[in-house]
Amino acid sequence: MTTIPRSTRRRVLKALGAAGTAAVAGCASAPGSTEQESAASETPTEPAMNQPQEPDVDRIAADPTDVPGPIDRSSPRTVEIEMTTTEVVAEVEPGVTYTYMTFENRIPGPMIRVRQGDTVHMTITNDGSNSMPHNIDLHAVRGPGGGAEASMVSPGETAEFRFKATYPGLFIYHCAVPNLDYHISSGMFGAILVEPPEGLPEVDHEFYFGQHELYTTGEAGEEGHHDFDMDAMAAEDPTYVLMNGEKYAITPDGYGAPTVDVGDTARVFMATGGPNLQSNFHPIGSVWDEVWPQGGIGSEPNRNIQTTPVLPGSCTMATLSFDVPGPVKLVDHALSRVARKGMMAVITAEGEAQPDIFDPEP
């Protein structure tokens, strides 16, 4: 790891506002609060670009079909959840590598699914090969820091805590150490679904996505290993805006698009890690049949919504139907993020044409 001059460290820490960041994270007095030094050591030096590094993992993008099944029980129970935090090199796009931070080597982190009234026993392990402390803040937790203070762990350590899921909804979780914006930008976020006792309406498919922005040295597509750029993050000027952690990962030209049949319905769970930008979530070629803004399952859904805002540090749950064959592109309708910064996923509907609904050649 490169050595940063003391003057540069002072400038970076001043820009971060280290004490204020710690207060936001809810862990100013927690172990590992010296991470400002670790974050400073990731600040790029000249020259801006490095040679590409060998990836530690083949892909960082989570499979959007990897969703826990619906809750099929009528009473609460204790649910055991174990996750390991990792720092791994992976490709943002071919020829461009970055050192991500993750829950379980994927972005977004694994989706957690419990029932209202369940007790969740959470175990967080910080992999011994990591260089920084990590923790977890779940917006489904009533408790200090959403569990962040109880789960602060240095490399090689494990922490446990319990919480009761007292309210239903789809909620984000994320790392919340000092410099939490750096960790979230690098991939440390995911979603927890707390189902109401009656469960959710049946659909044919469920998909899980996560959007975040990545602030790096160099330009999008510039080959090499990109360091993290603190100044770009402070200016909220990302190099990439990504769905599931990689540029166009969940598309036919990436790892492939999930498929459905014409006539099917789907529920989409979507988390916006941020740390700064709002998503303007739109399905090109369709509308959201129902939207529960901010994952508020306790409220009535909005219907026939073209574009729904998903705030940073929040989630949305939405349904859509596939009436005709072809791709439905899930985008942030701030479209330069799609055209130039990598923000798109695709779900492909297969089946017979439906010219009474859409006829491309009348």
One Martini backbone bead per residue (centre of mass of N, CA, C, O) as a GRO file, in nm:
protein
  362
    1MET     BB    1   0.098   0.034   0.021
    2THR     BB    2   0.088   0.355   0.001
    3THR     BB    3   0.244   0.650   0.097
    4ILE     BB    4   0.127   0.928   0.277
    5PRO     BB    5   0.154   1.232   0.323
    6ARG     BB    6   0.081   1.429   0.586
    7SER     BB    7  -0.051   1.664   0.429
    8THR     BB    8  -0.257   1.482   0.285
    9ARG     BB    9  -0.396   1.368   0.533
   10ARG     BB   10  -0.499   1.634   0.645
   11ARG     BB   11  -0.674   1.707   0.397
   12VAL     BB   12  -0.856   1.459   0.404
   13LEU     BB   13  -0.965   1.485   0.697
   14LYS     BB   14  -1.091   1.759   0.654
   15ALA     BB   15  -1.286   1.674   0.426
   16LEU     BB   16  -1.434   1.452   0.600
   17GLY     BB   17  -1.497   1.509   0.887
   18ALA     BB   18  -1.443   1.284   1.106
   19ALA     BB   19  -1.626   1.345   1.349
   20GLY     BB   20  -1.893   1.370   1.191
   21THR     BB   21  -1.892   1.088   1.069
   22ALA     BB   22  -1.898   0.934   1.336
   23ALA     BB   23  -2.168   1.044   1.430
   24VAL     BB   24  -2.338   0.930   1.200
   25ALA     BB   25  -2.250   0.626   1.259
   26GLY     BB   26  -2.259   0.575   1.579
   27CYS     BB   27  -1.908   0.535   1.650
   28ALA     BB   28  -1.703   0.724   1.814
   29SER     BB   29  -1.651   0.493   2.062
   30ALA     BB   30  -1.561   0.275   1.887
   31PRO     BB   31  -1.395   0.040   1.770
   32GLY     BB   32  -1.195   0.158   1.502
   33SER     BB   33  -1.188   0.493   1.488
   34THR     BB   34  -0.901   0.497   1.315
   35GLU     BB   35  -0.986   0.483   0.999
   36GLN     BB   36  -0.880   0.745   0.875
   37GLU     BB   37  -0.606   0.628   0.800
   38SER     BB   38  -0.709   0.412   0.601
   39ALA     BB   39  -0.849   0.606   0.406
   40ALA     BB   40  -0.603   0.778   0.334
   41SER     BB   41  -0.441   0.533   0.201
   42GLU     BB   42  -0.657   0.540  -0.055
   43THR     BB   43  -0.551   0.788  -0.164
   44PRO     BB   44  -0.447   0.914  -0.441
   45THR     BB   45  -0.169   0.921  -0.645
   46GLU     BB   46   0.093   0.988  -0.834
   47PRO     BB   47  -0.024   0.846  -1.060
   48ALA     BB   48  -0.355   0.777  -1.116
   49MET     BB   49  -0.264   0.518  -1.260
   50ASN     BB   50  -0.267   0.167  -1.269
   51GLN     BB   51  -0.221  -0.140  -1.287
   52PRO     BB   52  -0.378  -0.405  -1.324
   53GLN     BB   53  -0.538  -0.639  -1.126
   54GLU     BB   54  -0.585  -0.934  -0.987
   55PRO     BB   55  -0.853  -1.096  -0.931
   56ASP     BB   56  -1.025  -1.252  -0.657
   57VAL     BB   57  -1.289  -1.243  -0.835
   58ASP     BB   58  -1.505  -1.299  -1.099
   59ARG     BB   59  -1.750  -1.161  -0.930
   60ILE     BB   60  -1.964  -0.901  -0.774
   61ALA     BB   61  -2.232  -0.955  -0.894
   62ALA     BB   62  -2.535  -1.013  -0.810
   63ASP     BB   63  -2.786  -1.233  -0.826
   64PRO     BB   64  -3.118  -1.139  -0.880
   65THR     BB   65  -3.235  -1.447  -0.807
   66ASP     BB   66  -3.110  -1.428  -0.509
   67VAL     BB   67  -3.390  -1.512  -0.325
   68PRO     BB   68  -3.560  -1.551  -0.068
   69GLY     BB   69  -3.819  -1.706   0.033
   70PRO     BB   70  -4.113  -1.702   0.139
   71ILE     BB   71  -4.299  -1.682   0.415
   72ASP     BB   72  -4.456  -2.003   0.565
   73ARG     BB   73  -4.538  -1.884   0.850
   74SER     BB   74  -4.737  -1.806   1.167
   75SER     BB   75  -4.468  -1.762   1.341
   76PRO     BB   76  -4.228  -1.675   1.530
   77ARG     BB   77  -3.860  -1.655   1.520
   78THR     BB   78  -3.531  -1.748   1.520
   79VAL     BB   79  -3.279  -1.587   1.320
   80GLU     BB   80  -2.990  -1.679   1.147
   81ILE     BB   81  -2.720  -1.443   1.074
   82GLU     BB   82  -2.437  -1.462   0.848
   83MET     BB   83  -2.148  -1.240   0.796
   84THR     BB   84  -1.888  -1.138   0.565
   85THR     BB   85  -1.629  -0.922   0.535
   86THR     BB   86  -1.478  -0.771   0.235
   87GLU     BB   87  -1.163  -0.726   0.042
   88VAL     BB   88  -1.178  -0.695  -0.318
   89VAL     BB   89  -1.074  -0.771  -0.633
   90ALA     BB   90  -1.239  -0.628  -0.925
   91GLU     BB   91  -1.439  -0.581  -1.197
   92VAL     BB   92  -1.614  -0.324  -1.349
   93GLU     BB   93  -1.464  -0.374  -1.619
   94PRO     BB   94  -1.289  -0.446  -1.869
   95GLY     BB   95  -0.965  -0.350  -1.742
   96VAL     BB   96  -1.115  -0.269  -1.464
   97THR     BB   97  -1.006  -0.214  -1.135
   98TYR     BB   98  -1.113  -0.280  -0.785
   99THR     BB   99  -1.144  -0.224  -0.433
  100TYR     BB  100  -1.372  -0.380  -0.269
  101MET     BB  101  -1.656  -0.373  -0.047
  102THR     BB  102  -1.823  -0.644   0.138
  103PHE     BB  103  -2.094  -0.871   0.154
  104GLU     BB  104  -2.008  -1.172   0.045
  105ASN     BB  105  -1.886  -1.089  -0.245
  106ARG     BB  106  -2.136  -0.875  -0.291
  107ILE     BB  107  -2.357  -0.676  -0.517
  108PRO     BB  108  -2.546  -0.681  -0.319
  109GLY     BB  109  -2.600  -0.795  -0.041
  110PRO     BB  110  -2.758  -1.016   0.114
  111MET     BB  111  -3.076  -1.108   0.142
  112ILE     BB  112  -3.304  -1.045   0.397
  113ARG     BB  113  -3.564  -1.272   0.544
  114VAL     BB  114  -3.844  -1.185   0.745
  115ARG     BB  115  -4.061  -1.165   1.021
  116GLN     BB  116  -4.274  -1.019   1.197
  117GLY     BB  117  -4.136  -1.084   1.528
  118ASP     BB  118  -3.868  -1.163   1.484
  119THR     BB  119  -3.553  -1.291   1.581
  120VAL     BB  120  -3.228  -1.158   1.524
  121HIS     BB  121  -2.916  -1.329   1.479
  122MET     BB  122  -2.622  -1.147   1.448
  123THR     BB  123  -2.324  -1.221   1.245
  124ILE     BB  124  -2.000  -1.059   1.231
  125THR     BB  125  -1.723  -1.094   1.000
  126ASN     BB  126  -1.385  -1.002   0.972
  127ASP     BB  127  -1.168  -1.059   0.759
  128GLY     BB  128  -0.828  -1.123   0.804
  129SER     BB  129  -0.738  -0.973   0.518
  130ASN     BB  130  -0.814  -0.713   0.609
  131SER     BB  131  -0.764  -0.341   0.678
  132MET     BB  132  -1.056  -0.287   0.805
  133PRO     BB  133  -1.315  -0.186   0.962
  134HIS     BB  134  -1.648  -0.321   1.039
  135ASN     BB  135  -2.014  -0.313   0.984
  136ILE     BB  136  -2.376  -0.288   1.083
  137ASP     BB  137  -2.665  -0.111   0.945
  138LEU     BB  138  -3.008  -0.147   1.022
  139HIS     BB  139  -3.328  -0.013   0.940
  140ALA     BB  140  -3.476  -0.257   1.120
  141VAL     BB  141  -3.350  -0.123   1.381
  142ARG     BB  142  -3.394  -0.087   1.729
  143GLY     BB  143  -3.098   0.089   1.784
  144PRO     BB  144  -2.783   0.164   1.809
  145GLY     BB  145  -2.698   0.220   1.484
  146GLY     BB  146  -2.848  -0.045   1.389
  147GLY     BB  147  -2.582  -0.216   1.519
  148ALA     BB  148  -2.300  -0.079   1.482
  149GLU     BB  149  -2.176  -0.084   1.768
  150ALA     BB  150  -2.205  -0.403   1.814
  151SER     BB  151  -2.041  -0.473   1.513
  152MET     BB  152  -1.760  -0.381   1.558
  153VAL     BB  153  -1.481  -0.494   1.347
  154SER     BB  154  -1.187  -0.628   1.316
  155PRO     BB  155  -0.965  -0.800   1.177
  156GLY     BB  156  -1.066  -1.133   1.271
  157GLU     BB  157  -1.344  -1.059   1.384
  158THR     BB  158  -1.638  -1.111   1.602
  159ALA     BB  159  -1.994  -1.027   1.610
  160GLU     BB  160  -2.293  -0.994   1.824
  161PHE     BB  161  -2.659  -0.964   1.779
  162ARG     BB  162  -2.993  -0.860   1.874
  163PHE     BB  163  -3.325  -0.841   1.710
  164LYS     BB  164  -3.644  -0.707   1.663
  165ALA     BB  165  -3.897  -0.730   1.417
  166THR     BB  166  -4.140  -0.471   1.452
  167TYR     BB  167  -4.142  -0.383   1.135
  168PRO     BB  168  -4.246  -0.346   0.821
  169GLY     BB  169  -4.031  -0.393   0.529
  170LEU     BB  170  -3.790  -0.231   0.319
  171PHE     BB  171  -3.439  -0.236   0.405
  172ILE     BB  172  -3.146  -0.108   0.464
  173TYR     BB  173  -2.796  -0.194   0.461
  174HIS     BB  174  -2.476  -0.094   0.622
  175CYS     BB  175  -2.193   0.047   0.657
  176ALA     BB  176  -2.085   0.252   0.979
  177VAL     BB  177  -1.825   0.372   0.978
  178PRO     BB  178  -1.596   0.561   0.954
  179ASN     BB  179  -1.631   0.642   0.633
  180LEU     BB  180  -1.905   0.528   0.513
  181ASP     BB  181  -1.909   0.639   0.220
  182TYR     BB  182  -1.669   0.470   0.119
  183HIS     BB  183  -1.790   0.187   0.182
  184ILE     BB  184  -2.052   0.211   0.020
  185SER     BB  185  -1.928   0.281  -0.255
  186SER     BB  186  -1.764  -0.006  -0.241
  187GLY     BB  187  -2.044  -0.208  -0.150
  188MET     BB  188  -2.177  -0.170   0.159
  189PHE     BB  189  -2.480  -0.317   0.082
  190GLY     BB  190  -2.840  -0.383   0.146
  191ALA     BB  191  -3.128  -0.601   0.222
  192ILE     BB  192  -3.427  -0.600   0.437
  193LEU     BB  193  -3.704  -0.815   0.484
  194VAL     BB  194  -4.022  -0.744   0.645
  195GLU     BB  195  -4.277  -0.932   0.686
  196PRO     BB  196  -4.585  -0.963   0.721
  197PRO     BB  197  -4.787  -1.194   0.861
  198GLU     BB  198  -4.950  -1.228   0.572
  199GLY     BB  199  -4.762  -1.139   0.369
  200LEU     BB  200  -4.726  -1.161   0.021
  201PRO     BB  201  -4.813  -1.144  -0.277
  202GLU     BB  202  -4.830  -1.335  -0.544
  203VAL     BB  203  -4.566  -1.426  -0.770
  204ASP     BB  204  -4.350  -1.544  -1.022
  205HIS     BB  205  -4.125  -1.326  -0.941
  206GLU     BB  206  -3.795  -1.238  -0.797
  207PHE     BB  207  -3.594  -0.936  -0.754
  208TYR     BB  208  -3.245  -0.812  -0.692
  209PHE     BB  209  -3.124  -0.477  -0.633
  210GLY     BB  210  -2.831  -0.243  -0.665
  211GLN     BB  211  -2.739   0.098  -0.612
  212HIS     BB  212  -2.431   0.276  -0.701
  213GLU     BB  213  -2.147   0.482  -0.646
  214LEU     BB  214  -1.822   0.542  -0.808
  215TYR     BB  215  -1.505   0.677  -0.692
  216THR     BB  216  -1.244   0.748  -0.924
  217THR     BB  217  -0.980   0.722  -1.087
  218GLY     BB  218  -1.020   0.829  -1.369
  219GLU     BB  219  -1.203   0.700  -1.628
  220ALA     BB  220  -1.441   0.560  -1.781
  221GLY     BB  221  -1.263   0.280  -1.919
  222GLU     BB  222  -0.993   0.315  -1.791
  223GLU     BB  223  -0.729   0.135  -1.781
  224GLY     BB  224  -0.695  -0.019  -1.466
  225HIS     BB  225  -0.633   0.070  -1.134
  226HIS     BB  226  -0.867   0.205  -0.924
  227ASP     BB  227  -0.882   0.446  -0.712
  228PHE     BB  228  -0.992   0.625  -0.464
  229ASP     BB  229  -1.193   0.942  -0.464
  230MET     BB  230  -1.252   1.181  -0.235
  231ASP     BB  231  -1.308   1.440  -0.401
  232ALA     BB  232  -1.532   1.324  -0.580
  233MET     BB  233  -1.720   1.257  -0.345
  234ALA     BB  234  -1.750   1.544  -0.230
  235ALA     BB  235  -1.866   1.634  -0.529
  236GLU     BB  236  -2.056   1.417  -0.652
  237ASP     BB  237  -1.850   1.271  -0.893
  238PRO     BB  238  -1.888   1.000  -1.064
  239THR     BB  239  -1.765   0.747  -1.260
  240TYR     BB  240  -1.988   0.547  -1.150
  241VAL     BB  241  -2.313   0.388  -1.213
  242LEU     BB  242  -2.449   0.099  -1.046
  243MET     BB  243  -2.563  -0.235  -1.104
  244ASN     BB  244  -2.437  -0.467  -0.909
  245GLY     BB  245  -2.121  -0.329  -0.926
  246GLU     BB  246  -2.138  -0.336  -1.250
  247LYS     BB  247  -2.110  -0.284  -1.576
  248TYR     BB  248  -2.371  -0.422  -1.719
  249ALA     BB  249  -2.414  -0.706  -1.575
  250ILE     BB  250  -2.748  -0.735  -1.615
  251THR     BB  251  -2.699  -0.853  -1.922
  252PRO     BB  252  -2.647  -1.003  -2.221
  253ASP     BB  253  -2.336  -0.880  -2.216
  254GLY     BB  254  -2.291  -1.000  -1.950
  255TYR     BB  255  -2.429  -1.242  -1.734
  256GLY     BB  256  -2.713  -1.192  -1.800
  257ALA     BB  257  -3.062  -1.221  -1.833
  258PRO     BB  258  -3.337  -1.257  -1.693
  259THR     BB  259  -3.626  -1.471  -1.727
  260VAL     BB  260  -3.955  -1.462  -1.872
  261ASP     BB  261  -4.295  -1.484  -1.926
  262VAL     BB  262  -4.552  -1.419  -2.088
  263GLY     BB  263  -4.769  -1.305  -1.818
  264ASP     BB  264  -4.592  -1.235  -1.602
  265THR     BB  265  -4.483  -1.169  -1.268
  266ALA     BB  266  -4.307  -0.914  -1.063
  267ARG     BB  267  -4.072  -0.859  -0.799
  268VAL     BB  268  -3.895  -0.566  -0.687
  269PHE     BB  269  -3.587  -0.525  -0.519
  270MET     BB  270  -3.454  -0.200  -0.412
  271ALA     BB  271  -3.128  -0.057  -0.350
  272THR     BB  272  -2.979   0.255  -0.232
  273GLY     BB  273  -2.665   0.330  -0.132
  274GLY     BB  274  -2.486   0.520  -0.294
  275PRO     BB  275  -2.424   0.787  -0.092
  276ASN     BB  276  -2.578   1.040  -0.280
  277LEU     BB  277  -2.770   0.928  -0.502
  278GLN     BB  278  -3.057   0.933  -0.667
  279SER     BB  279  -3.293   0.726  -0.787
  280ASN     BB  280  -3.466   0.681  -1.120
  281PHE     BB  281  -3.684   0.432  -1.141
  282HIS     BB  282  -3.703   0.252  -1.461
  283PRO     BB  283  -3.906   0.067  -1.702
  284ILE     BB  284  -3.826  -0.001  -2.007
  285GLY     BB  285  -4.140  -0.098  -2.149
  286SER     BB  286  -4.285   0.008  -1.881
  287VAL     BB  287  -4.439  -0.021  -1.560
  288TRP     BB  288  -4.531   0.025  -1.240
  289ASP     BB  289  -4.792  -0.122  -1.100
  290GLU     BB  290  -4.640  -0.117  -0.815
  291VAL     BB  291  -4.558   0.106  -0.530
  292TRP     BB  292  -4.337   0.109  -0.238
  293PRO     BB  293  -4.226   0.357  -0.090
  294GLN     BB  294  -3.949   0.287   0.091
  295GLY     BB  295  -4.080   0.000   0.161
  296GLY     BB  296  -4.392   0.063   0.257
  297ILE     BB  297  -4.597  -0.191   0.337
  298GLY     BB  298  -4.812  -0.031   0.527
  299SER     BB  299  -4.888   0.089   0.257
  300GLU     BB  300  -5.028   0.196  -0.010
  301PRO     BB  301  -4.992   0.170  -0.332
  302ASN     BB  302  -4.872   0.276  -0.615
  303ARG     BB  303  -4.997   0.327  -0.957
  304ASN     BB  304  -4.869   0.347  -1.256
  305ILE     BB  305  -4.543   0.392  -1.255
  306GLN     BB  306  -4.271   0.518  -1.424
  307THR     BB  307  -4.107   0.685  -1.187
  308THR     BB  308  -3.904   0.612  -0.898
  309PRO     BB  309  -3.783   0.716  -0.610
  310VAL     BB  310  -3.451   0.634  -0.464
  311LEU     BB  311  -3.305   0.686  -0.193
  312PRO     BB  312  -3.042   0.726  -0.020
  313GLY     BB  313  -3.082   0.480   0.209
  314SER     BB  314  -3.293   0.304   0.037
  315CYS     BB  315  -3.610   0.164  -0.079
  316THR     BB  316  -3.790  -0.053  -0.312
  317MET     BB  317  -4.118  -0.183  -0.400
  318ALA     BB  318  -4.208  -0.365  -0.704
  319THR     BB  319  -4.431  -0.416  -0.980
  320LEU     BB  320  -4.454  -0.627  -1.282
  321SER     BB  321  -4.550  -0.681  -1.621
  322PHE     BB  322  -4.550  -0.924  -1.911
  323ASP     BB  323  -4.718  -0.874  -2.220
  324VAL     BB  324  -4.449  -0.880  -2.390
  325PRO     BB  325  -4.191  -0.935  -2.576
  326GLY     BB  326  -3.879  -0.861  -2.432
  327PRO     BB  327  -3.706  -0.600  -2.308
  328VAL     BB  328  -3.647  -0.481  -1.972
  329LYS     BB  329  -3.518  -0.175  -1.863
  330LEU     BB  330  -3.324  -0.096  -1.583
  331VAL     BB  331  -3.318   0.245  -1.471
  332ASP     BB  332  -3.174   0.557  -1.451
  333HIS     BB  333  -3.333   0.860  -1.560
  334ALA     BB  334  -3.042   0.961  -1.542
  335LEU     BB  335  -2.908   0.894  -1.848
  336SER     BB  336  -2.597   0.932  -1.817
  337ARG     BB  337  -2.573   0.682  -1.630
  338VAL     BB  338  -2.631   0.485  -1.864
  339ALA     BB  339  -2.448   0.582  -2.114
  340ARG     BB  340  -2.162   0.644  -1.917
  341LYS     BB  341  -2.184   0.467  -1.609
  342GLY     BB  342  -2.355   0.164  -1.610
  343MET     BB  343  -2.687   0.197  -1.558
  344MET     BB  344  -2.802  -0.138  -1.601
  345ALA     BB  345  -3.081  -0.363  -1.648
  346VAL     BB  346  -3.223  -0.694  -1.747
  347ILE     BB  347  -3.544  -0.819  -1.855
  348THR     BB  348  -3.664  -1.113  -2.025
  349ALA     BB  349  -3.927  -1.174  -2.245
  350GLU     BB  350  -4.093  -1.480  -2.335
  351GLY     BB  351  -4.279  -1.526  -2.642
  352GLU     BB  352  -4.554  -1.438  -2.784
  353ALA     BB  353  -4.691  -1.226  -2.965
  354GLN     BB  354  -4.889  -0.900  -2.901
  355PRO     BB  355  -5.044  -0.704  -3.127
  356ASP     BB  356  -5.278  -0.578  -2.944
  357ILE     BB  357  -5.047  -0.426  -2.772
  358PHE     BB  358  -4.786  -0.481  -2.975
  359ASP     BB  359  -4.686  -0.344  -3.307
  360PRO     BB  360  -4.396  -0.314  -3.501
  361GLU     BB  361  -4.564  -0.419  -3.791
  362PRO     BB  362  -4.853  -0.291  -3.929
   0.00000   0.00000   0.00000
